[in-house]
Amino acid sequence: MYLVYKAGGFQGQVRLWQLFESDRLEFFDLDDEAISRMIVLMQKYHDTPMDLADASLIAVAERLGLKRIFTLDSDFRIYRRVGT
């Protein structure tokens, strides 16, 4: 939401919430396994640095087998999922 606000203001955030409300966007519950993976990722990319939101996106993408992540964060040119 922070990056969406920076790029598109409040109306951008409204559109993102609309995606959620229309079931085109969902939230993922982070379990212990995902959190452990986030710790590993943040250690690996400590010099970037990777923040909690970035680590959660990678961990969830890996868990769900997703090949693409939509983000406005330029650091994602650096981050790699397992197997990529």
C-alpha atoms as an extended CHARMM CRD file, in Angstrom:
* protein
*
        84  EXT
         1         1  MET       CA              0.0000000000        0.0000000000        0.0000000000  PROA      1               0.0000000000
         2         2  TYR       CA              2.8830000000        2.3460000000        0.7300000000  PROA      2               0.0000000000
         3         3  LEU       CA              4.3280000000        2.0000000000       -2.7700000000  PROA      3               0.0000000000
         4         4  VAL       CA              0.8910000000        2.1370000000       -4.3890000000  PROA      4               0.0000000000
         5         5  TYR       CA              0.2370000000        5.3900000000       -2.5350000000  PROA      5               0.0000000000
         6         6  LYS       CA              3.5700000000        6.8160000000       -3.6910000000  PROA      6               0.0000000000
         7         7  ALA       CA              2.7900000000        5.8650000000       -7.3080000000  PROA      7               0.0000000000
         8         8  GLY       CA             -0.9410000000        6.5700000000       -7.4950000000  PROA      8               0.0000000000
         9         9  GLY       CA             -2.0460000000        8.3220000000       -4.3310000000  PROA      9               0.0000000000
        10        10  PHE       CA             -5.1200000000        7.4070000000       -2.3720000000  PROA      10              0.0000000000
        11        11  GLN       CA             -7.0220000000        6.4610000000       -5.5380000000  PROA      11              0.0000000000
        12        12  GLY       CA             -4.3840000000        3.8300000000       -6.2680000000  PROA      12              0.0000000000
        13        13  GLN       CA             -4.9550000000        2.3710000000       -2.8210000000  PROA      13              0.0000000000
        14        14  VAL       CA             -8.7230000000        2.3920000000       -3.4140000000  PROA      14              0.0000000000
        15        15  ARG       CA             -8.2320000000        0.4130000000       -6.6300000000  PROA      15              0.0000000000
        16        16  LEU       CA             -6.0310000000       -2.1070000000       -4.8200000000  PROA      16              0.0000000000
        17        17  TRP       CA             -8.7180000000       -2.6190000000       -2.1490000000  PROA      17              0.0000000000
        18        18  GLN       CA            -11.2600000000       -3.0780000000       -4.9490000000  PROA      18              0.0000000000
        19        19  LEU       CA             -9.1420000000       -5.9320000000       -6.3180000000  PROA      19              0.0000000000
        20        20  PHE       CA             -9.2910000000       -7.5610000000       -2.8940000000  PROA      20              0.0000000000
        21        21  GLU       CA            -13.0330000000       -7.0430000000       -2.5890000000  PROA      21              0.0000000000
        22        22  SER       CA            -13.6080000000       -8.5640000000       -6.0510000000  PROA      22              0.0000000000
        23        23  ASP       CA            -11.5850000000      -11.6910000000       -5.1050000000  PROA      23              0.0000000000
        24        24  ARG       CA             -8.8750000000      -10.8830000000       -7.6550000000  PROA      24              0.0000000000
        25        25  LEU       CA             -6.3670000000      -10.3030000000       -4.8460000000  PROA      25              0.0000000000
        26        26  GLU       CA             -6.0260000000      -12.3390000000       -1.6880000000  PROA      26              0.0000000000
        27        27  PHE       CA             -4.0690000000      -12.1420000000        1.5190000000  PROA      27              0.0000000000
        28        28  PHE       CA             -1.9070000000      -15.0680000000        2.5590000000  PROA      28              0.0000000000
        29        29  ASP       CA             -1.6430000000      -16.1860000000        6.1660000000  PROA      29              0.0000000000
        30        30  LEU       CA              2.0100000000      -16.3960000000        7.1760000000  PROA      30              0.0000000000
        31        31  ASP       CA              2.6860000000      -19.5720000000        9.1430000000  PROA      31              0.0000000000
        32        32  ASP       CA              5.8570000000      -20.5940000000       10.9840000000  PROA      32              0.0000000000
        33        33  GLU       CA              7.3460000000      -22.1330000000        7.8310000000  PROA      33              0.0000000000
        34        34  ALA       CA              6.8540000000      -18.9210000000        5.8460000000  PROA      34              0.0000000000
        35        35  ILE       CA              8.3020000000      -16.8380000000        8.6640000000  PROA      35              0.0000000000
        36        36  SER       CA             11.3550000000      -19.1080000000        8.8840000000  PROA      36              0.0000000000
        37        37  ARG       CA             11.8770000000      -18.6740000000        5.1340000000  PROA      37              0.0000000000
        38        38  MET       CA             11.5520000000      -14.8930000000        5.5270000000  PROA      38              0.0000000000
        39        39  ILE       CA             14.3200000000      -14.9200000000        8.1460000000  PROA      39              0.0000000000
        40        40  VAL       CA             16.6090000000      -16.8050000000        5.7420000000  PROA      40              0.0000000000
        41        41  LEU       CA             15.7990000000      -14.4220000000        2.8900000000  PROA      41              0.0000000000
        42        42  MET       CA             16.4030000000      -11.3040000000        4.9910000000  PROA      42              0.0000000000
        43        43  GLN       CA             19.7630000000      -12.7200000000        6.0910000000  PROA      43              0.0000000000
        44        44  LYS       CA             20.6880000000      -13.5430000000        2.4830000000  PROA      44              0.0000000000
        45        45  TYR       CA             19.8000000000      -10.0580000000        1.2160000000  PROA      45              0.0000000000
        46        46  HSD       CA             20.9200000000       -8.1100000000        4.3030000000  PROA      46              0.0000000000
        47        47  ASP       CA             23.1160000000       -5.8530000000        2.1710000000  PROA      47              0.0000000000
        48        48  THR       CA             20.1880000000       -4.7160000000       -0.0330000000  PROA      48              0.0000000000
        49        49  PRO       CA             18.4520000000       -4.6540000000        2.6220000000  PROA      49              0.0000000000
        50        50  MET       CA             15.3200000000       -6.7710000000        2.2380000000  PROA      50              0.0000000000
        51        51  ASP       CA             12.4490000000       -5.6810000000        4.4490000000  PROA      51              0.0000000000
        52        52  LEU       CA              9.6540000000       -7.7560000000        5.9540000000  PROA      52              0.0000000000
        53        53  ALA       CA              7.1760000000       -7.0050000000        3.1530000000  PROA      53              0.0000000000
        54        54  ASP       CA              9.6920000000       -8.0190000000        0.4640000000  PROA      54              0.0000000000
        55        55  ALA       CA             10.5750000000      -11.2350000000        2.2730000000  PROA      55              0.0000000000
        56        56  SER       CA              6.9100000000      -12.1220000000        2.7150000000  PROA      56              0.0000000000
        57        57  LEU       CA              6.2220000000      -11.7050000000       -1.0170000000  PROA      57              0.0000000000
        58        58  ILE       CA              9.0780000000      -14.0240000000       -1.9380000000  PROA      58              0.0000000000
        59        59  ALA       CA              8.1600000000      -16.6120000000        0.7170000000  PROA      59              0.0000000000
        60        60  VAL       CA              4.5230000000      -16.6850000000       -0.3880000000  PROA      60              0.0000000000
        61        61  ALA       CA              5.4320000000      -16.8640000000       -4.0880000000  PROA      61              0.0000000000
        62        62  GLU       CA              7.7110000000      -19.8140000000       -3.3800000000  PROA      62              0.0000000000
        63        63  ARG       CA              5.0530000000      -21.5720000000       -1.3040000000  PROA      63              0.0000000000
        64        64  LEU       CA              2.3620000000      -21.1090000000       -3.9690000000  PROA      64              0.0000000000
        65        65  GLY       CA              4.6800000000      -21.9010000000       -6.8800000000  PROA      65              0.0000000000
        66        66  LEU       CA              4.1580000000      -18.4690000000       -8.4220000000  PROA      66              0.0000000000
        67        67  LYS       CA              6.6020000000      -17.3450000000      -11.0800000000  PROA      67              0.0000000000
        68        68  ARG       CA              5.6020000000      -13.6640000000      -11.1240000000  PROA      68              0.0000000000
        69        69  ILE       CA              5.2040000000      -11.0650000000       -8.3890000000  PROA      69              0.0000000000
        70        70  PHE       CA              3.5630000000       -7.7210000000       -9.0490000000  PROA      70              0.0000000000
        71        71  THR       CA              5.3980000000       -5.0000000000       -7.1720000000  PROA      71              0.0000000000
        72        72  LEU       CA              6.4920000000       -1.4130000000       -7.6230000000  PROA      72              0.0000000000
        73        73  ASP       CA              9.6760000000       -2.1100000000       -5.6320000000  PROA      73              0.0000000000
        74        74  SER       CA             12.8090000000       -1.9310000000       -7.7760000000  PROA      74              0.0000000000
        75        75  ASP       CA             14.6990000000       -4.2290000000       -5.3680000000  PROA      75              0.0000000000
        76        76  PHE       CA             12.8340000000       -7.1520000000       -6.9360000000  PROA      76              0.0000000000
        77        77  ARG       CA             15.2390000000       -6.9630000000       -9.8580000000  PROA      77              0.0000000000
        78        78  ILE       CA             17.7820000000       -8.3760000000       -7.3890000000  PROA      78              0.0000000000
        79        79  TYR       CA             15.7600000000      -10.8960000000       -5.3640000000  PROA      79              0.0000000000
        80        80  ARG       CA             15.4490000000      -14.4720000000       -6.5930000000  PROA      80              0.0000000000
        81        81  ARG       CA             13.0280000000      -17.2120000000       -5.6230000000  PROA      81              0.0000000000
        82        82  VAL       CA             14.2890000000      -20.7190000000       -4.9220000000  PROA      82              0.0000000000
        83        83  GLY       CA             15.0610000000      -22.4000000000       -8.2380000000  PROA      83              0.0000000000
        84        84  THR       CA             15.4460000000      -19.2000000000      -10.2440000000  PROA      84              0.0000000000
